[in-house]
């Protein structure tokens, strides 16, 4: 049986993870920084609109779907691959799940939900905004790093599968 399709899946997951990591990185590096430099009410209102918009995009679907795809691929890999390729294919979801998926679900999203409930012109929102910006961005840096590391692992797995003759 040929396992060539697994090479393409590795490359697809690498690209998908890299794109997500790039978006996270852009947000951390300059979008959030710009929003935090505006008047708090303006930054809060803009972030509330961004959060309402992003939830309806392929970006969120991508964040969520990499988790089951990578876990299922790792489980499948346990039955057909060996050595460094197998280790890398198992490691990828072990990196992605806590640093991206769980960080999103239990870190950034709850912070976004709290921000959404605030009137952007209130003193409560203004007080929360600076803490939100600092903490949200720190979590987002972790998500950026986790996504990019996952992408690198899938690229390494593809190379290892080829070099070891497993595809």
N, C-alpha and C positions, 0 to 999 in steps of 0.2 A: 504494500500500500504506500502511496506517495503522501508525504506530509508537506508538500510545497506550499499548500494553502496557509500553513502555520507561519511561514516566513512572511507572507503578505499580511497576516493578522498582526504579527509583531510590528511590522512597519506602519500599519494603520494605527495601532494603539500608541506607537511612538509619536506619530504625527499629531494625533488627537490630543495626547497628553501635553505635547510641546505647545500646541496652540492655546490650550487652556492655561498653561503656565505663563505664556506670553501675555495673555489678557490679564491674568492676576498681577504679573509684574508691572505692566503698564499702569494698572490701577494704583498699585502701591507707590510706584516711582513718581508719577506726575499728576494723575487725575485726583487722587485723594489729597495730595499735597496742595494742589490748586484749590480744591474745595475748602480746605482748612485755612487758606489764606483770605478767603472772602469773609464778609460779615456772617456771623453764625446763622442767622435766619436764612440767608441766601444759600449757604452751603448745605444746611439741613434740608431745605426745600428741594434743592437739586438732587441730593442723595436719596430723598424719599421718592422722587420721580425715577431716578435710575433704578432703585430697588423694585419699584412697581413694573418697570419695563423689562428688566432682565429676567424676571421670573417666567416670562412668556417666550423666551428665546431658545434656540438650539443650544446655546452656550450652557444653560442649566441642564438641559437634557444630556449634553455631553459629560458634564461633571458627574451626574447621577449614573449614567449608563456605563462609564468606564469601570465602576466598582463591580457590578455583576459579571461583565465581560471578562475582566482580568481575573476574577476569582474562578470562574468556570474554565477559563483557558489554563490557569495554573493546575486546577484539578485534573483536567484532561492531560496536561503535560506529564503529570505523575505517572500516567499509564503508558506513555510512549517515548519519553526522552530520558536522558541521563546526563550526568556530569554537570559541568558549568552551565550549560544551556538550561537544564532543569532547575538548577539552583537560582538562576537569574529570573526565570519565568515564575518561580514561586516567590521570589523576593519582591518583584514589581508590585503585586497587590498588597504585600505586607508594608510597603512604603506608602502606596497610594491611599489605602483605606484610612489610616489614622491622620495622615498629613493633609489630605485633600477632602475626602468624603466626610469623615467624622468631624474634621475641623469646620467644614461648611455647615453641616447639620447641627452641631452642638455649640459652635462658636459664632461664626459670622451671621448666620440666619437669625438666631435669637437676638443678637444685637440690632440687626436690621428691623426685626419686628418691634423691638422696644422703641427704636427711633421713629418708626411709622406711627406709633400710637401718640406721639407727642405733637403738639401744635408748634410748628416751626418758629413761631414768633414768641413763644413763652420763655420765661426765665429758666424753667425746668429743662427745656430743650437746649437752651444755650449752655447751661451747666453740664449737661450730658454730652454735648457735642465734642468738646475737647477730649474727654475721656474716651468717647466712642472712636474718634479719629485715631488716637494713639493705639488703643487696644485692637481695633478692627484692622488697622494697617499691620500691626505685628502678626496677627493671625494670618493675614493675607500674604505676608512674606513667607510664612511656613507653607501655605498652600502653593505659592509660586515655586518654592524650592522642591516641594514634594512632587509637583507635576513635572518639573523639568528633570528631576532625578528619575522618575518613572519612565519618562521618554528615553533617557539615556540607557536605562536598563533594558528596555525593549529593543533598542538599536543594538546593544551589546548581545542580547539573546539572539537576534537575527544573524549577526556576524558569527557567533559561536555555533549556531545550528548549521550554518554553511560550512565553516571550517572543520567541524567535527564530522561532517558527512551525514548528519541526521536528517537533512532535507535534500 
